[in-house]
Amino acid sequence: MKDKDLILEMLESAKSLLQAAKDVVDNSEAVVTEKTKPVKKKRGRPPKKKTKPEPQEDFTENKASISRTPEFTHNKFEEMMSLDVDKPEGYDKIDDSGPRSPRARNDYSPVKMTCEECNKVFSVNPVFKKDNYVCDRCVGKKFGR
């Protein structure tokens, strides 16, 4: 009989544990559903927050007193002419009346180049001298001009 009473007591405690577990699960589901309701997201830009407009100052008095005719103000750089800040000593004693030195650079002479596209000969600046020369007209045809 002792064994039977022990078994019944254990069954009762197991039933109470199961009931407590069910209560905890039901409460947690209720809390989860209340807190995590699906939020419907709106598409597009969020609405602008309304801010209080700052009080604007009235400048109409100043505008009325401004005239449309320009006023002459003196040139401030004329005052700076007497400053000797950047002028080295003896700069005004340089004599430029002597003969100039002869020109040492060669004269400009165009170079004859043959266009690879149309095989015409052109005289061009030596800056454009290269192995695969293409004239302006053929370049324009390539790029749709």
GILINLIN-V969510 format. One record per residue. N is the residue number from 0. RES is the residue in one letter. PHI is phi as a letter, one per 30 degrees, with the letter a starting at -180 (* if undefined). OMEGA is omega in whole degrees, 0 to 359 (NA if undefined). Layout:
{{N/RES/PHI/OMEGA} {N/RES/PHI/OMEGA}}
//
This chain:
{{0/M/*/178} {1/K/d/181} {2/D/d/181} {3/K/d/179} {4/D/d/179} {5/L/d/180} {6/I/d/179} {7/L/d/179} {8/E/d/179} {9/M/d/177} {10/L/d/179} {11/E/d/180} {12/S/d/178} {13/A/d/179} {14/K/d/181} {15/S/d/177} {16/L/d/178} {17/L/d/179} {18/Q/d/179} {19/A/d/179} {20/A/d/178} {21/K/d/179} {22/D/d/180} {23/V/d/180} {24/V/d/180} {25/D/d/179} {26/N/d/181} {27/S/d/177} {28/E/d/179} {29/A/d/179} {30/V/d/181} {31/V/d/181} {32/T/d/179} {33/E/d/184} {34/K/d/186} {35/T/c/172} {36/K/d/181} {37/P/d/181} {38/V/c/180} {39/K/d/182} {40/K/d/178} {41/K/d/179} {42/R/c/177} {43/G/j/181} {44/R/d/174} {45/P/d/181} {46/P/d/180} {47/K/d/177} {48/K/d/180} {49/K/d/178} {50/T/c/178} {51/K/d/178} {52/P/d/179} {53/E/d/180} {54/P/d/181} {55/Q/c/179} {56/E/d/181} {57/D/c/181} {58/F/c/184} {59/T/d/180} {60/E/d/181} {61/N/d/181} {62/K/d/182} {63/A/d/184} {64/S/d/180} {65/I/d/178} {66/S/c/181} {67/R/d/180} {68/T/d/182} {69/P/d/176} {70/E/c/179} {71/F/d/173} {72/T/c/184} {73/H/d/180} {74/N/d/183} {75/K/d/180} {76/F/d/177} {77/E/d/178} {78/E/d/184} {79/M/d/183} {80/M/d/183} {81/S/d/180} {82/L/d/180} {83/D/c/187} {84/V/d/186} {85/D/c/185} {86/K/c/178} {87/P/d/181} {88/E/d/176} {89/G/i/181} {90/Y/d/182} {91/D/d/181} {92/K/c/180} {93/I/d/180} {94/D/c/181} {95/D/c/186} {96/S/d/182} {97/G/d/180} {98/P/d/180} {99/R/d/178} {100/S/d/181} {101/P/d/181} {102/R/d/185} {103/A/c/183} {104/R/d/177} {105/N/d/177} {106/D/d/178} {107/Y/d/176} {108/S/b/182} {109/P/d/181} {110/V/c/178} {111/K/d/180} {112/M/b/179} {113/T/c/180} {114/C/d/180} {115/E/d/181} {116/E/d/186} {117/C/c/178} {118/N/h/175} {119/K/c/181} {120/V/c/180} {121/F/b/172} {122/S/c/186} {123/V/b/177} {124/N/d/181} {125/P/d/177} {126/V/d/184} {127/F/c/180} {128/K/d/177} {129/K/a/185} {130/D/d/183} {131/N/c/182} {132/Y/d/175} {133/V/b/184} {134/C/d/183} {135/D/d/182} {136/R/d/180} {137/C/d/177} {138/V/d/179} {139/G/d/177} {140/K/d/181} {141/K/d/186} {142/F/c/172} {143/G/i/178} {144/R/c/NA}}
//
